[in-house]
């Protein structure tokens, strides 16, 4: 994935923006198309980003929903310095804010790994990107071809999307990383009720742009051909009857795909109005979401070299405020600035994070205990995950008479439960030792151990011998049963009975 992130980072921001600025190809002497494409020429840079979220609750929400809204409104993400190195490596320092917690962190990304080291962590958490490449037969995206697709796709969108109702370009003086710069401010707005018409107009225009479609499809062909020739992919194509495609004949493949794409676009346009009517009828909430009260506005500040140096986005989404989503609106704002383009001020070197001894994510889902054991128990992140986010919290309901999920049985007035079933739901592991004929249950969060021996009237919990009201036993299918209360208590859970008579097993 070498250099891939550099192009896609710039492209993702551009595509979000062209949705409201496209079509305004020239205004106030500024070529907007060139300005939007200019960021793809930036090979290295330093930047910052601030992201905040604000939710407006519906009237009369319950206490749980109110707490959720408070949590959303306290969320903030700051990237104080993002370094993009010319070879595609990226690093960042920033912080996550939630409730009364602030968690500083460092991030690093290259073609082999993505790592994050939050404050309070003993070792970094990371994802091995090389594993994904191995699954694709070692195929790696070509940076140059990625950039060419980005240019073709951005040009296609800019050329064909109709103008938004609000658009302007004005000269301004703005501060970027402590430096006063003369910039062109591009401002655009689009409301929710405009989107259906804008989308239909865009589809019509794209359908009549064979040159643009050809450039995009041709770029995708060049980009994906090495992948399609991988043995594993070839076998997959064979399995679905596509083995006869002449992959090496670019002109023929691109022509067929372009014709198919145009046919799909024309069919979509033909059914667009009816499909939109049915969609709004079946999903009445869209009348609120895609109304004039939903609005996306953006400000881009472009320098004389046609590079975006500063950005500000505000997305206000009107919501129905019903029981499923008790919000009247959700507002997301983001601001960023970019400096030291292509190392014009100083050489840019991404700050690497060594992953030796780190916790790999993605290989298998990490357990709560695995995540927490890597953290200082006094750190904000530990308290945030365990306290506010309830990472270790579990609430289970058991029918005291007969539970067809847990398959409980009542033995002499003691409710017995399959050891593995309850252990799994409380993040514990179960092991059978054939030599000693014992069952060992290990708690993932607290590290407690429970040792049971079938037929014995006692068990050993964290080294202490405790009496059992009924001995552990195996049923005719080999399922091991233990007293529910003993097993739950040993796994740091409490047991209560609710007003309907259900047994509630809960752990904080």
Secondary structure, 3 states (H helix, E strand, C coil): CCCHHHHHHHHHHHHHHHHHHCCCCEECCEEHHHHHHHHHHCCCEEEEEEEEEEEEECCCCCHHHHHHHHHHHCCEEEEEEEEECCCCCEEEEEEEEECCEEEEEEEEECCCEEEEEECCECCCEEEEHHHHHHHCCCCCCCHHHHHHHHHHHHHHHHHHCCCCCEEEEEEEEEEECCEEEEEEEEEEEEEHHHHHHHHHHHHHHHHCCHHHHHHHHHHHHHHHHHHHCCHHHHHHHHHCCCCCCCCCCHHHHHHHHHHHHHHHHHHHHHCHHHHHHHHHHHCCCHHHHCCCCCEEEEEEEECCCCCEEEEEEEEEEECCCCCCCCEEEEEEEEEEEEECHHHCCCCCCCCCCCCCCCEECCCCCCCHHHHHHCECCCCHHHHHHHHHCCCCCEEEEECCCCCCCCCCEEECCEEEEEHHHHHHHCCEEEEEECCCCEEEEEECCCCCEEEECCCCCEEEECCEEEECCCCCEECCCCCEEEEHHHHHHHCCCEEEECCCCCEEEEEC
